[in-house]
């Protein structure tokens, strides 16, 4: 047979094909663009750094016309939350997300964090499948927040 083996193609061609396939899938699901492997969905990024998150939260608190438009969602377990958490955060542990995701408002921006950002990214992807378009991960989690934003948060 004349079927070409993908392994015979140069890596640059395979990577270009992968990027094009990702772009096509992103557009199919209403995503706007693909930048360096990060998909922006409805112009709301999958993840942001802790300094950007802190800035958004500060602005939300002082917005006189429309305050409270951001929900800070902690997806760590209860004992982690009790040890330390960000002010104003709502706790819905990842282990309970399937049963409790409907408690999270769909009409607000949701900033999700965990310890290092891995669980929260899984939750962000899950919530997007449930129609939450304005949900994003805080890259690096509460540990990165402690290192870059608020050193009074205890590390663990």
MOHU-V335291 format. One record per residue. PHI is phi in whole degrees, 0 to 359 (none if undefined). D_CENTER is the distance of its C-alpha to the mean C-alpha in Angstrom with 2 decimals. Layout:
phi=PHI d_center=D_CENTER
phi=PHI d_center=D_CENTER
This chain:
phi=none d_center=45.38
phi=263 d_center=43.86
phi=296 d_center=40.20
phi=278 d_center=38.46
phi=273 d_center=36.55
phi=302 d_center=33.05
phi=292 d_center=33.78
phi=280 d_center=36.56
phi=280 d_center=34.23
phi=298 d_center=33.20
phi=303 d_center=29.68
phi=298 d_center=29.10
phi=288 d_center=30.00
phi=297 d_center=27.84
phi=295 d_center=24.76
phi=296 d_center=25.62
phi=296 d_center=25.98
phi=297 d_center=22.59
phi=299 d_center=20.93
phi=295 d_center=23.02
phi=294 d_center=22.12
phi=297 d_center=18.34
phi=298 d_center=19.10
phi=299 d_center=21.31
phi=297 d_center=18.86
phi=299 d_center=16.16
phi=294 d_center=18.95
phi=299 d_center=20.15
phi=263 d_center=17.00
phi=81 d_center=17.00
phi=277 d_center=14.59
phi=274 d_center=16.20
phi=204 d_center=16.09
phi=237 d_center=15.20
phi=236 d_center=15.26
phi=49 d_center=15.79
phi=85 d_center=13.93
phi=259 d_center=10.68
phi=269 d_center=10.73
phi=259 d_center=10.57
phi=251 d_center=10.81
phi=49 d_center=13.34
phi=61 d_center=13.03
phi=240 d_center=9.58
phi=291 d_center=7.37
phi=295 d_center=4.48
phi=210 d_center=4.20
phi=226 d_center=7.24
phi=282 d_center=9.95
phi=295 d_center=11.42
phi=293 d_center=14.36
phi=294 d_center=12.72
phi=297 d_center=10.86
phi=299 d_center=14.33
phi=297 d_center=16.08
phi=298 d_center=14.27
phi=294 d_center=15.02
phi=300 d_center=18.56
phi=296 d_center=19.16
phi=296 d_center=18.16
phi=291 d_center=20.67
phi=259 d_center=23.46
phi=290 d_center=23.02
phi=288 d_center=26.39
phi=281 d_center=26.17
phi=217 d_center=22.85
phi=287 d_center=21.56
phi=73 d_center=18.96
phi=271 d_center=16.62
phi=242 d_center=13.48
phi=252 d_center=12.72
phi=265 d_center=11.38
phi=248 d_center=10.46
phi=262 d_center=11.63
phi=250 d_center=11.43
phi=283 d_center=14.08
phi=281 d_center=17.63
phi=305 d_center=20.16
phi=295 d_center=22.15
phi=294 d_center=19.30
phi=298 d_center=18.51
phi=293 d_center=22.26
phi=290 d_center=22.62
phi=196 d_center=20.19
phi=201 d_center=17.37
phi=279 d_center=16.22
phi=305 d_center=18.65
phi=84 d_center=17.92
phi=288 d_center=15.11
phi=259 d_center=15.46
phi=264 d_center=15.65
phi=223 d_center=14.81
phi=302 d_center=14.93
phi=306 d_center=13.21
phi=295 d_center=16.88
phi=248 d_center=17.58
phi=300 d_center=14.64
phi=298 d_center=16.85
phi=274 d_center=19.57
phi=240 d_center=17.83
phi=301 d_center=14.88
phi=289 d_center=17.44
phi=283 d_center=17.71
phi=272 d_center=14.44
phi=291 d_center=15.50
phi=273 d_center=14.65
phi=266 d_center=16.29
phi=237 d_center=14.13
phi=286 d_center=10.96
phi=244 d_center=8.64
phi=254 d_center=6.91
phi=251 d_center=5.99
phi=219 d_center=7.80
phi=222 d_center=10.38
phi=284 d_center=13.13
phi=239 d_center=11.91
phi=106 d_center=8.22
phi=278 d_center=9.32
phi=298 d_center=9.58
phi=296 d_center=6.36
phi=293 d_center=4.86
phi=297 d_center=7.95
phi=294 d_center=7.56
phi=302 d_center=4.71
phi=297 d_center=7.28
phi=297 d_center=10.01
phi=297 d_center=9.54
phi=295 d_center=9.54
phi=289 d_center=12.73
phi=263 d_center=14.04
phi=93 d_center=13.98
phi=273 d_center=11.15
phi=275 d_center=10.75
phi=247 d_center=9.40
phi=239 d_center=6.13
phi=217 d_center=3.13
phi=271 d_center=2.13
phi=269 d_center=5.87
phi=299 d_center=7.40
phi=90 d_center=10.46
phi=63 d_center=10.09
phi=293 d_center=13.24
phi=294 d_center=15.44
phi=293 d_center=14.37
phi=300 d_center=14.59
phi=299 d_center=18.05
phi=284 d_center=19.08
phi=249 d_center=18.15
phi=241 d_center=18.15
phi=220 d_center=20.18
phi=286 d_center=22.53
phi=283 d_center=24.01
phi=287 d_center=21.22
phi=291 d_center=22.86
phi=272 d_center=21.55
phi=208 d_center=21.81
